Amino acid sequence: MFLKNNQMPVILKKDEKVRETIATLPAKYTRDEFIDKFKALYPADWDKIEKSDKAHRESIKLGKINPMPSAEQYLVNALNVWLKKSSQK
């Protein structure tokens, strides 16, 4: 889910999509509401996140620790990064 040599990001225009998802939610939303709304608004992006997560998990050798977040945590991380950036403006 992170960029490696010449790879495309999992979600194009991630900040914009996070902002648009938040705009459709009530002022006090939960993490699960954010994830559900993102899935509803951007099903193709959610599918890409899940496929990337699955491919990464399948590539990990037995006994190794998975450094990647789950698909849901990837979205929560994107939300947290966006919230931090937007509060600094």
N, C-alpha and C positions, 0 to 999 in steps of 0.2 A: 503494500500500500504506500510505501515511500518510494521516491524516485531513485532509481539506480541508473547507471550509465545509459543515457538516451532513452529512457522509458517515459511514456506519457503519464501524467498524473491520473489517479483513479477517477477523480471527479474534476471535470473541467469547470472553471468558474465557481469553485467551491465557496468562496466568501459570499459571492452574490446569491448562491442557492441557499446558504445558511441564513443570510439576511432575509430573503424572501420567505423562507419557511417560518422564521420567527415572526414576521409581519402578519402571518395568518393565525397566529396563536394568541390566546389571552395573555394579559400582562404577567400573570403568575402561571407559568406552564411548568410541567415536569419534564424530566429527561425522557421518559417514555412517550409523552405527548409529542415532544420534538421528533423523536425517532419515527413514531407512527406517521406524523404529518410529512416528514421528509420522504418516507417510503411512498406515501400517497401522491405527493407532488412530483417526485422524481423516481418512478419505478425502474427506469433503465439505469440510472446511476446506482440505485440500491442493488440492482442485479450485478453491476460491475464490482461494487464493493464486496458482495458476497463471493463472487467468482474469484476475485483477487485473494480474499481471505482463504478460501478453500485451496487454491493453488499453492499459496504459501505454506499452509499447514501440511499439505501433501508432500512438499519438497523438504520438510524438516527431517533430518535423520533421527532414527530411534535413539532415545536417551538425551537428545538435545532439547534445550529450553526454547520455546517459541517467543521471540522478542516482539512479535507483532501483536497489536491489540485485536480483539474480536471485531466483527463487522459493526456491532452496536457501539462498542467503545471507540472505534474509528470516528463514527459520527459525533459522539459526545466530545471527543478530542477536538474535532473541527469546530464544534459549537463553542467550546471553551476558548480556543484560540481566537475565534471571531469576537467573542464577548470581551476578551482582554484587549484586543486591538481597538474595538469600538469605544471602550471606556478610556483609552489613552488619547483619543482625538480631542 
